[in-house]
Structures are given as structure tokens and as C-alpha cells.
Amino acid sequence: MAKKGNRVQVIMECTEHKASGMPGTSRYITVKNKKNTTERMELKKFNPILKRVTVHKEIK
């Protein structure tokens, strides 16, 4: 049986939306392998409030 515990859920939050001061937030939940990716993730995802693709960074 395979080991468990390397994959963890992470929350991605939009950096541009946070800096703009507009109400609401754009967040996505994804998983990552904490053994292979030790630093915080940074992905381009769609922000429905700003209606464009923006950079989302891992929080917590």
C-alpha cells in the first residue's frame, strides 16, 4: 500500500485583487506534493471579479 501524507491541500489567493482594495476575494483550492514542491506555489488563474487571468499565490 502506498504511503499517504505527501499531498496536501493549499489555498491560492489573487494578489492583484488583494492589492486593488476591491471587496471580495478570488480563491482556489488545489493540491501539491510537499516533498517535491517545498516553496509556495504561484499559478495564473482566472479572477471572475476582475474578469481576467491574474497571478494567484499560495497562502498559509
Residue, then its C-alpha position, 0 to 999 in steps of 0.5 A: m500500500a502506498k504511503k499517504g501524507n505527501r499531498v496536501q491541500v493549499i489555498m491560492e489567493c489573487t494578489e492583484h485583487k488583494a492589492s486593488g482594495m476591491p471587496g471580495t476575494s478570488r480563491y482556489i483550492t488545489v493540491k501539491n506534493k510537499k516533498n517535491t514542491t517545498e516553496r509556495m506555489e504561484l499559478k495564473k488563474f482566472n479572477p471572475i471579479l476582475k474578469r481576467v487571468t491574474v497571478h494567484k499565490e499560495i497562502k498559509 
